[in-house]
Amino acid sequence: MHDLLFRNALVFDGTGSAPTINDVAIAGGRIAEIGSDLRAAAREVIAADGLGLMPGIIDSHTHFDAQITWDPCVRPSPALGVTTAVIGNCGFTIAPCKPQHRDITMRNLTQVEGMSLDVLRQGIAWQFETFPEYLAQLRRQGSAVNIAAYIGHSSVRTYVMGDHASTRSATPVEVAQMQAIVREAMQAGAVGFASSTSPAHNGEGGRPMPSRLADEVEMRALVTAMGECGHGVFMLTKGGDTPVPFLESLAAESGRPVMVAALLHNSTNRDAVFNDLDAISAANTRGHALIGQVSCCPLTMDFTLQSAYPVEGLKSWQPALGLHGDALVAMLANPGFRDGVRAELATTTHFRLFNGEWDKVQVVETASAAHAHHEQQTIAEIARRENRDPLDVMLDLAIAENLQTVFTAQLLNSDEEAVGRMLNHPHSIVSLSDAGAHLTFFNDAGFGLHLMGHWARELGAMSMSEAVRRLTSQPAQVFGMRERGTIREGYAADLLLFDPQTVARGPKHRVFDLPGGAPRLTTDAIGVRGVWVNGRQVANADGLLPSTPLAGELLTRFSTAA
């Protein structure tokens, strides 16, 4: 007898093929049978009656490394159709970590990933030091979804170099020590090695995240060490000093795929992302596997000037990083500081989050009733009405409200024609949810539902079958996830049951369920009827089940094909 049987489902098998009406039987966490009018008994029968049945979404860019230690349900992802999450992106991991480095690790995450220091201090369960010990903790604890984990460059650097990790290049001895840690992690089951050279990635006090101090020799040594085991993906959020040709050389030397993030369209530098994608395509024609992480969502973020993440990648903003209270207010009021920001925004650049598009920056919430009339207005509108410079308008308003004013900025990916081209590029992967990070002001965990509902159904930029493939079998193949990402007999029963006519992500709203009752931004699913991980249901139309089973597996064995 089977455990579960879906009757008359519209099966999107994940390969990109046209859907077919079929029955799908599940037994022992695996897909046991697929066919029309199966004559099989099952403990539970679901009359799908034309609802879509697809493999669960694989989210290849999350930051659940800390959250998973206190929230094995990794909210809100399972309720949004995600059945597998890849953690450790950008190298911002919490393992390996010596006890004496825990505080700086948390402080760096507070800055670079917009996480609350109080939440991290109350929430992280530090029952590990090495990366293998961290995996062992995750395995003991369990999780609602399958988890694959990168070994992270910044953590490895901090483990070896301590306080010097963010200030200097590594010595040959230190590089050798880091190589040993990477080899150990890969043997323990890491999905790959992740790093960042992005100028937007700063830690405590505005210091660069440790990986940004790595020179070419160190980067080559660690990527090569990762590739020695015969599997693994090198993931990099790149800055201008790591161009695609350099990344191609890493793929050639290591024999492993290179995942390039974050490829987002910049309306003020429209060709830059396509130049990178063209270079990625050229690398693949030479037999070197590169793939670009792109997003199907406009990059929109709420922020206050206390933690102004969208502008922290500007060189001219560096003097403000690490300042608080009166010192920060004084810097933001300084005419020289403002002139420097204005001058930088007037120039073009390869990549940055904010480009001076003041018509895309809006006042969301004021702290004073005297300024409430500015709410829901753009900075450009206010500046025109007051005949003032928009940067002065934003900074003066924030200062007048003790930096409590909440702004929102539509930063990148606002041109849908350009984004559609990126989504359909043969060497892109739809990703960049950032789930688990920027919890207070950002949430794209529902990116998969948005791809299906907005891009496939509403815009017709791709077929629903292709959208499903992009979310399932494609990432499974890139990462070498065995027997996942496809509805096929013998494969894991990671499944999403949905209504193709309504599937979408809902509006964002705040909940207060982080440690200490701290808030996070979340979104609900629309059109999702159920989510199963390894054959066990974790969510229904109302969201996570009240007693969500920890049905996920820690994925540590990957195929070696590049």
N, C-alpha and C positions, 0 to 999 in steps of 0.2 A: 504494500500500500504506500502511495506517495504521501508526502507531508502536506503538499499544497498543489492546487490545480487552478490555473487561470483558463477560463472558458471564453472562446471567441474574442480574443484580444487582437487588436491591430498591432502586430509585432514589428517594431523597428529593431532589426537585429544588431545594429551598430556598424555594419559594414558599408552603409550608404545605399544599399539596395532598397528598392521600393517596398513598402510595408505589405504584409500579408495577414489575413485573418487566420489565426491558429490557436490551438490550445498549447499551453506550456505547463509541464509537470515538474515539480521540485521534490527532491528527496535528499536528505543528508546534507543540505546546504548547497547542493549542486543542481544543475538543470538536468533532469532525467530523461525527458521526452518532449519532442516538439512535433505537432502534427494537427491535422484537421480532425475534429470529432474523436479525440482520444478516448478509448474505452478503458479508462483507468480509474481506480478508486483512490480517493484522497481524504485525509483527515479534515481538510478545509478546502472548499471550492469557492472561487471568486468568479462571479458572472461579470466578466469585463465588458461584454456586449459592445465591442467596437472602441472601447477606450484604448489609448496607446500604451503599449508595454515596451520598455526599452531597457538597456543596461543602465545601471546607476551612473551618475555623473562622476567623473574623476577630476577633482580640483587640483591642478598641478602647481598652484602658487598660493600657499597658505602660510600663516605664522601662528599656528596653534601650539608651538613648542612649550610655552609656559602655561597657557590656558588648559591644555589637556591634563596637566598634573592635578588640577582641582575640578575640572569639568570634563570627564571622559566622554560626555555627549557632544563635545565641541559644538555647542550651540552657535549659530542657528543652522549649520550646514546640513545635517541629516534631513531636517524637515523641508529643505529646499532641493532635495533630490540627490545630494552628494552621498556617495557610498564609499569613496576612497579619497583621502586627502594626503597630499605631499607636503610635509612640514620642513622647516629649516631653510626656506628660500632666502636668498641674498646673504646667506651665511650668518644670519642673526639667530643663532641657536642658544640654548642654555647648557649645552653639554658639548665637550667636556668643560668642567668648571671646578676649580679648587675652592674649598670653603672660603678662603681669604679673598676670592675674586667674585663672590656672589653679589656683593653690594654694587660693584662697578658694572657687572653684567646687567643687573636690574636697572641701574641708572641710565645705562646706554639705551636699553629698550624703551625706557620712559621717553627719551628724546627721539630716537630714530623711528620707532614704531608707534609713537603716540599712546603709550601705555601708562596707566596710573601706577606710580611707585608704591602707594599704599596698597593697591590691589595686588601687585606682584609680591610685596612683602608678606601679605596675609595669605596669598593663594598658593605660591609655588611650594610644592613638596620636594625638598632637596634630599632625596634618598639615593643620590648618585654622585659620582665625581667624574668618572670616565664616560665616554660615549657608549661602550658596551653596557655599562651599568645603567645608563639612562634607558637604553632599549629594554633591558631586563625589567626595569621599573614599569615601563609602558606595557610590557607583556603581562606582568603580574596584575596590573590594574585593569587592563582591558579598555576598550573604547567602543563607541556606538558605530563607528565607521572603520574601514581598513585604513591603516596608517603606513606610509613610507617616509623615511626620514633621511635628509641630507646630513652629512657632517659639515659644520659651518666654519668658514675661514676665520671670522672674527673671534669665535670662541677658541679655536685651536691656537691662534696667535696669542690671545690673552693667557691661555693655559701655560704656554712656553715662555712668553716674554713679560708677563705681568704688566706693571705700569708703563713699560716701554712700548707696549703693543700699538699704541696710538701716536707714538712720537718719532719712531725711527725705522730704518730698514733692519731686517733680520741678518744676523751673522750666519755663515755657513753651518756652524754647529746648531744654531737654532732652527735653520731650515731643515736640517736632517732630523731634528727632534719632531718637527711638525710633520714631516713625511711619515715618520713612524706612527704618529697618531692617526693620520689619514689611512694608512694601510690597515691598522688595527680596526678602524671603524668600518672600512669596506669589508673586511673579513667577518665582522660581526653582523653585517647586513645593511649597511647604509645604501641608499638608493643612488648616491653620488656625492659630489663635493660642490658646495655652493659658496659664492663670494659676491662682493660688490666693490666697484670702483666709482660709483655714482657720487658726484659732488653734493647731491641732496642728502646723502646719508651721513649724518653727524651724530655723535654720541654726547655724553654729558659735557656740559660746558662748551658745546660747539666744536669739540675736538673731533677729527675725522674718525669714523668707525675703523677699527684696527686693520681690516682688510685693505683699506685705501692706502695704507703705508707700504704694502707689498710691492717689491720691484719685479721686473720681468723674470729674473732668475728664480725668485721664490714662487711666483705663479706657475711657471713651467714645471718646477720641481713637484709641486703639490698636485697639479692636474695629472702629471705623469704617474705619480704614486697612486692616485685614484685608479688609473687605467690598468695598472699591473694585474689586478684581479680578474680582468677580462669582462667586467660589466661596469655599469655606472654612467651617470650623466653629469657633466660639468655645467652648473648653472651660474650665470653671471648677470647681475644688474650692472650694466656697463656705463662708464663715463667716457669722456672724449679721448682719454689716453689709452683706451683699450679698443681700438677700431676693429672692424670685422676681419680684415686680413690677419691681424694678430691672433684673433680667436680661431680663425681657420688653421693657423699653424699649430695651435694647441690641439685641435681635433686631429690633425695629421700626426702629431707626435704621440699622442695618447691612444689613438685609435678609438676614441669614444666620442659620442655626440656632445655638442656644445649647445646649451639652451641660453638664448640671448634675451635679456629683459632690459628695460621695459619699453617695448616698441609701441609708442603712443603718438597719435598725430597731433602736430603742433600747427595751428592755423597761421602762425606768424613765420613759420619756416616749413612750408608745406611739403617740400621734397625730401627732407632729411630722413624720415622713416622709410620712404620708398627706396632711397639710396641704400639704406642698410639692408632692406629686404632683397634688393637686386644683388647686393654683394653676397648675401646668404645663399641665394639661388645659384650664383656662380660657383660658390664653394662646393655645393652639392654636385654640380656637374663634374667637378674634379674628384668626386668620391669622398669628400670630407663632410660629415653629417653636422650641419648647423640648422637650428630651428629657432624662429623668433616668437617670443611670447607677446601676443597682442590681446587687447581687451575689446569686448563687445559693448562696454558701458562707457558713457561719457565720464571722465574723471572729475567728479564733483566732491568737494570736501568742505565741511564746516570747520571753522577755526576761530580762535581769539588771538589777540596779539601777545598773550602770555605764552602761547606755544604756536607760533605762526608757521607751521610746517610748509605750506605752499611756497613761501619765499625764503626758506632757510638754505636753499641751494644757491642763492645769489651770493657772490663773493662780497658784495657791498653790505650784506646783512650780517656778516660774520662778527662784527664788533658787538652785536646785540645778543649773540648766542651765549648762553650761560649766565646772563644777567637776570635778576629778578627784582620785583618791587620797585623802589625809588630809582635804583640804578638803571633798570630797564626803561622806565618812563623817561629818565633824563636822556638816555641814548636816543630813544625814538623822537624826542623833541629837538635833538641837536640838528641845526641847519646843515652842517657838514655831512652828517650821516644821511640825511634826506637827499641832499644833492648827489651823493654817491649812488644811492639806490636809483634815483631818477636817471642818472647817466648810464647806468648798466642796463636798465630797462629800455633805453633808447637804442641799444645795440642789438644785433641779431646774434643768436647762439645756436649751437648744435642741439642741445636739449636742456630744458629746464621746465619746472612745473608752472611757474607763473611768468607771463610775458607782457605784463602791462595792459591786458585787455580789461579795462575797468568796467566796461559794459557787461562783463560776465562775473563781476563781484557784487554781491548783494548784502545788504544789512538784514540779517535774519531776526535778531532779537536785541533790543537795547536794554540797558540796566536801569535807565532813568526815564520816567514818564515824560520828561522835558524833551527827550529825543525820540519818542515813540513814533513821531510822524515820519522818521527815516526808514522805518521797518518796511521790508519788501521793496525797497527802492535800490537801484544800483548805485555804486559809487560814482559812475559816470553821470547819472542823472542829477545827483546831488551837486556834483562839481560844476555842471553846466548851470544849474539854477543859481549857485552861489558865486559863479565866476571865479572858481579857485582850482588849484591843481588837485587832481584826484588823490595822489599820494598823501598830500597834506590833509585832505578831507578825511581819509580813513584813519590816519594816525591821530589827528586831533580829536576825532570822535572817540576813539578808543581811550586816549589819555583822559578825556573828560569823564569817562566812565570807569576809571581805575582798571582799564584793560579787560573789562567784563563783556564788552560788546561781542556778540556772535555774528560772524560774517560767513557767507558761503561763496565759494569760487568754483566756476566751471573752468577747469584748468586745461584739459586736453581732450582729444577725441570728440570734439563737438561737431565736426564736419562728417555727416553720415555717409556721403558719397565716398569720401576718402576711407572712412572706417570700413565700409563694405568691401572695398578693394583689399584692405588688409586682412579681413576675415576670410576672404576667399583665396588668399595667396597660397600657393602649394607648399610653401615651407614656413607657414605660421601655425601656431597652436593657440587656441582660444583659452585665455587664462587670466592671471592678474587680479583675482578676487581680493587678495590681501586678507582673507578671512582670519580673524584672530588678532589683527592689528588695527590701530587707529579706532579703537572701539567706541570712543566718545563721539567722533565726528564723521565716521565713514563706514559704509557697509555695502560691499558688492558681492556678498556670499551667494546671492541669487543670480549670478551671472549666467548660469546655464539655462535657467528658465527664461531669462531675458533674451538669450540667443534664440531660443525656440519660439517664444511668443512674438517678440518684436521683429527680429531680423528674418526669421523663416516665415511665420504666418502673416504678419502685418505688412512687412516691406517686400517679401518675396526675394530677398537678396540671396537666398539659398533655399534648397528644398528642406523640408523637415527631416528627411532621411539624412541629408548631409549635415545638418545641425547636430543630429544625434551622433553621427560618426565623429564629428569634431570633438564631442564631449566624452566619448567613450573608447572606441577601439583605437583611435589615433593616439591619445596619450598612453593607453596601455601598451601599444607597440613601441612608442618612443622610450618608455621607461623599462621595457622588458617585463611588464607585469604578467605573469604566467596565468593563462586561462581566465582572464578577466577582460571586460570591455566589449564582450559580444554575447548575444543570446545564442548559445550553441550547446549541444548535448555534451555533458562532462565539465562545462565551465561553471565557475562560481555563480550562485544565484543572487547577484547584486542587481536589483531591479527597481525600476520606477514606473508606476502606473499613473497615467495622466490623461487629461482631456485635451486633445490637440486643438480644439476650438477655443479654449480659454486659457491655456497654460501661460503663465507670466509671473513676474515677481510683483509683490504688492508694494504699497507705499512704506517708507521708512518711518519708524517710530522708536521711542526710547523705552527701555525696560531697566529695572534696577535690581539685577540679580547677580552682579559681580560680588566678590568677597567684600564684606563691609557695607553691602547695599549700594555700591557704586553703579552709575548708569552705563549703559552701552546702547548703541544704535543697532536696531535689528530690522528685519523685513519678513513678511509672511509670504508663503507660497500661494499662488492662485492656480487652480486647475490640477493640483497634485492630489491623487486619491490614495496613494500608499507608497511607502519606500521599504525595501527589504535588503538586508545586508547578510550575505551568506545564508539566505533562505529564511531569515528571521525578521519579522516586521519591526521597524523602529519608528515609523511615522505613518499617520493617516491624513485625512483631509483637514483635520483640526490641528495638525502639527505633530510634535514629538509625542509618542505614547507616554502616559503618566508614569509608568515604570519602564523606561526605555531599556531594552536589553543591550548589553555590551556585546554586540554580535560581531564586531569587527575583528580582523586579524592584523597583527603586526607583520607587514610584508618585508621579508629579509632575503628572499631568494628571487633572483631576476635572471631572465635569459641574457645571453651574452651577445646576441646580434645587435650590431650598431644601427 
